[in-house]
Amino acid sequence: MISILEAIILGILQGLTEFIPVSSSAHLIVVPWFFGWDDLTVNSLAFDVALHLGTLVAVLWFFYTDWVRLLRAGIVSLRQRRIGADPDRRLAWLLVIGCIPGAVVGALAESTVEQAFHQPDQPHQVAAMIGIATMLALAGAALLLADRLARHLRGMTQLTLRDALVIGCAQALAVFPGVSRSGATITAGLALGLERPAAARFSFLLSAPIIAGAGLKSLWDVVQELQTGQMAASGLIFFAVGFAAAAISGYLCIKYLLRYLQRNSVAVFAYYRWALAVLIVIVALARG
């Protein structure tokens, strides 16, 4: 029962922090570390896959009509071999271009970075936890500066190729726990002068292909582990629980965050990141 509760909590955390700019990867490392959760199932590859596929379902579900429209526009642009003045065709290709930096960095460096910060069945290192805290704090400062210093006057229809590349490169930085995929891309969008809801919307749309790529790759690894007997099929109940919790919380998070950003700044998320960073350092040093 404790493991089921842990699975639900971590699923909700993943759904919320994948889209709120506070770093899902940091929370999925820090929360079990705080509470001493060492269940092998909820720290397994299968469970991690479940959480990411849950958030993928959330972003596909919420933006369903957008995805249908963009997919159609992209196919038509390929058939006609031109983009023209159609905003949907432009946005479809800007999303494709924006995904390239993250896909490249993820393929080359993700496993190395994960091993540096936390390996399953291994105790957390103080240096790694302080490193996560440092990135939480620095990325929070960047988020606040982008929000305060830039003029947020541009909408989604004013996105350019340069914008997509800059935001895509920012997304690539999310390979480091504590940076946050949504945090990095929203920060870049705000710094480029996008309106807050536009920066968040492009960030969420841009996240889907990256989450899908990482999730499907890991899912293949899970299938292989099941076939070779390295993973018990009975553990898949946690997969389902975590998946559902992440999908539902992720959907609700997107809905209410976009509404929140219509009238509010992202300052509260920067302050939260700093508070969490301080707490991590204190606990890490206390545990030695």
C-alpha positions as a printed Julia matrix, in Angstrom:
288×3 Matrix{Float64}:
  0.0     0.0     0.0
  2.86    2.36    0.75
  4.28    1.75   -2.71
  0.91    2.48   -4.33
  0.69    5.75   -2.38
  4.25    6.63   -3.41
  3.37    5.88   -7.04
  0.35    8.2    -6.88
  2.33   11.01   -5.24
  5.2    10.74   -7.71
  2.75   10.59  -10.62
  1.06   13.78   -9.45
  4.46   15.41   -8.95
  5.53   14.47  -12.46
  2.32   15.81  -13.99
  2.62   19.12  -12.15
  6.35   19.75  -12.39
  6.69   18.69  -16.03
  4.77   21.82  -16.99
  5.23   24.18  -14.04
  8.77   25.61  -14.49
 10.28   24.02  -11.36
 11.98   20.85  -12.78
 10.27   17.46  -12.75
 13.58   15.57  -12.82
 14.77   17.37   -9.69
 11.53   16.64   -7.84
 11.55   12.95   -8.78
 15.05   12.68   -7.3
 14.6    14.98   -4.32
 11.21   13.87   -2.97
 12.1    10.15   -2.56
 15.43   11.28   -1.08
 13.69   13.54    1.44
 11.32   10.82    2.64
 13.62    7.83    2.29
 11.51    6.07   -0.33
 13.68    3.25   -1.63
 11.12    0.91   -3.15
 12.76   -0.66   -6.2
  9.54   -0.62   -8.21
  8.82    3.12   -7.98
 12.5     3.84   -8.66
 12.6     1.56  -11.69
 12.91    2.29  -15.39
  9.34    1.07  -16.0
  7.9     3.53  -13.52
  9.92    6.41  -14.97
  8.57    5.49  -18.41
  5.01    5.44  -17.04
  5.33    8.94  -15.64
  6.73   10.41  -18.84
  4.12    8.7   -21.02
  1.47   10.06  -18.65
  2.62   13.63  -19.21
  2.81   12.94  -22.95
 -0.85   11.9   -22.91
 -1.65   15.09  -20.97
 -0.1    17.42  -23.54
 -1.57   15.48  -26.48
 -4.98   15.41  -24.79
 -5.09   19.1   -23.9
 -3.82   20.32  -27.29
 -5.67   17.68  -29.32
 -7.29   20.11  -31.76
 -4.0    22.0   -32.17
 -2.13   18.78  -32.98
 -4.72   17.71  -35.55
 -4.58   21.13  -37.22
 -0.76   21.3   -37.15
 -0.37   17.75  -38.47
 -2.69   18.48  -41.37
 -0.89   21.74  -42.13
  2.49   20.01  -42.04
  1.36   17.26  -44.42
 -0.12   19.79  -46.84
  3.1    21.83  -46.76
  5.07   18.71  -47.66
  2.74   17.88  -50.54
  2.84   21.43  -51.89
  6.52   21.89  -50.99
  5.91   25.31  -49.53
  4.9    26.93  -46.27
  3.56   30.23  -47.55
  1.73   32.57  -45.19
 -0.23   29.85  -43.38
  0.47   30.32  -39.61
 -0.25   26.65  -38.88
  2.32   25.49  -41.44
  4.88   27.89  -39.97
  4.2    26.75  -36.42
  4.36   23.07  -37.39
  7.82   23.49  -38.89
  9.03   25.77  -36.1
  8.15   22.98  -33.65
 10.08   20.46  -35.73
 13.13   22.73  -35.87
 12.87   23.6   -32.18
 12.99   19.91  -31.21
 16.3    19.23  -32.96
 18.73   20.59  -30.31
 17.0    18.76  -27.47
 16.84   15.5   -29.41
 20.56   15.65  -30.24
 21.7    16.52  -26.72
 19.33   13.99  -25.18
 20.61   11.18  -27.39
 24.26   12.03  -26.71
 24.31   13.05  -23.07
 21.17   12.04  -21.15
 22.43    8.68  -19.82
 25.76   10.22  -18.77
 24.08   13.07  -16.92
 21.64   10.69  -15.19
 24.52    8.55  -13.93
 26.28   11.63  -12.61
 23.3    12.76  -10.54
 21.6     9.57   -9.46
 21.9     5.88  -10.22
 19.17    3.43   -9.13
 20.01    1.42   -6.0
 22.85    3.82   -5.17
 22.83    6.37   -2.32
 22.5    10.01   -3.27
 25.78   11.9    -3.19
 25.92   15.22   -1.34
 27.72   16.87   -4.26
 25.04   15.74   -6.7
 22.22   17.08   -4.52
 23.98   20.43   -4.08
 24.5    20.49   -7.84
 20.75   20.07   -8.36
 20.09   22.84   -5.82
 22.51   25.14   -7.63
 20.8    24.6   -10.97
 17.37   25.12   -9.4
 18.55   28.48   -8.01
 20.35   29.69  -11.14
 17.53   28.71  -13.49
 15.09   30.41  -11.11
 17.12   33.61  -11.31
 17.14   33.42  -15.12
 13.37   32.89  -15.15
 12.76   35.92  -12.94
 15.11   38.15  -14.93
 13.49   37.15  -18.23
 10.08   37.89  -16.75
 11.06   41.26  -15.28
 13.39   42.7   -17.92
 11.82   41.74  -21.26
  8.73   43.31  -22.81
  6.13   40.58  -23.36
  4.33   41.84  -26.44
  4.68   39.07  -29.05
  2.15   36.3   -29.69
  2.48   32.82  -31.18
  1.95   34.1   -34.73
  5.07   36.28  -34.41
  7.46   33.39  -33.67
 10.46   33.27  -36.0
 13.01   30.64  -36.99
 15.51   32.28  -34.65
 13.02   32.07  -31.78
 12.46   28.36  -32.39
 16.19   27.65  -32.44
 16.89   29.66  -29.28
 14.02   28.05  -27.38
 15.04   24.63  -28.72
 18.61   25.13  -27.48
 17.22   26.16  -24.1
 15.19   22.95  -24.02
 18.41   20.98  -24.54
 19.7    22.32  -21.19
 16.91   20.43  -19.42
 19.05   17.29  -19.58
 20.48   18.57  -16.28
 18.21   17.93  -13.25
 17.12   21.22  -11.74
 17.04   23.2   -14.99
 13.48   22.16  -16.02
 12.37   21.64  -19.6
  9.39   23.96  -19.25
 11.44   26.38  -17.16
 14.19   26.68  -19.75
 11.84   27.07  -22.71
  9.5    29.5   -20.95
 12.51   31.52  -19.8
 13.84   31.67  -23.37
 10.42   32.62  -24.72
 10.01   35.4   -22.18
 13.52   36.7   -22.87
 12.63   36.86  -26.56
  9.65   39.07  -25.76
  6.81   36.54  -26.0
  3.66   37.05  -23.98
  3.59   34.77  -20.95
  0.75   32.52  -22.2
  2.41   32.32  -25.65
  5.77   31.35  -24.14
  4.1    28.63  -22.06
  1.96   27.35  -24.94
  4.93   27.02  -27.3
  6.9    25.39  -24.48
  4.2    22.76  -23.93
  3.79   22.01  -27.63
  7.55   21.76  -28.03
  7.8    19.3   -25.14
  5.58   16.64  -26.72
  8.0    15.27  -29.37
 10.9    15.21  -26.86
  8.84   13.44  -24.19
  7.55   11.01  -26.81
 11.05   10.23  -28.08
 12.51    9.68  -24.62
  9.46    7.72  -23.46
  9.32    5.39  -26.44
 13.05    4.69  -26.24
 12.75    3.79  -22.57
  9.58    1.78  -23.26
 11.55   -0.39  -25.65
 14.09   -1.0   -22.86
 11.24   -1.98  -20.53
  9.85   -4.48  -23.06
 13.27   -6.08  -23.37
 13.6    -6.35  -19.58
 10.19   -8.02  -19.37
 11.11  -10.49  -22.1
 14.39  -11.42  -20.4
 12.79  -11.75  -16.97
 14.7    -8.81  -15.47
 11.4    -7.18  -14.54
  8.38   -8.82  -12.94
  5.06   -8.29  -14.74
  3.39   -7.85  -11.33
  5.18   -4.53  -10.95
  3.23   -3.1   -13.89
  0.39   -2.09  -11.53
  2.62    0.76  -10.38
  3.17    1.62  -14.04
 -0.6     2.05  -14.5
 -1.11    4.02  -11.28
  1.78    6.41  -11.97
  0.71    6.82  -15.6
 -2.87    7.78  -14.66
 -1.79   10.18  -11.91
  0.71   11.93  -14.2
 -1.77   12.2   -17.09
 -4.59   13.68  -15.0
 -2.44   16.06  -12.96
 -0.53   17.1   -16.1
 -3.73   17.94  -17.97
 -5.08   20.01  -15.08
 -1.73   21.72  -14.64
 -1.6    22.85  -18.29
 -5.18   24.1   -18.11
 -4.78   26.19  -14.98
 -1.21   27.35  -15.61
 -2.17   28.87  -18.97
 -5.08   30.59  -17.22
 -2.82   31.79  -14.39
 -0.28   33.29  -16.79
 -2.97   35.38  -18.47
 -2.78   37.8   -15.52
  0.19   36.8   -13.38
  3.97   36.65  -13.64
  6.21   33.61  -13.15
  7.91   35.17  -10.11
  6.28   32.74   -7.66
  7.98   29.81   -9.41
 11.4    31.46   -9.14
 10.86   32.03   -5.41
  9.78   28.41   -4.98
 12.92   27.2    -6.77
 15.13   29.25   -4.44
 13.34   27.96   -1.33
 13.65   24.36   -2.53
 17.33   24.87   -3.35
 18.04   26.15    0.15
 16.15   23.21    1.69
 18.07   20.69   -0.42
 21.43   22.16    0.62
 20.48   22.16    4.3
 19.29   18.55    4.23
 22.24   17.38    2.14
 24.77   18.93    4.49
 22.91   17.66    7.57
 22.92   14.1     6.27
 26.53   14.46    5.22
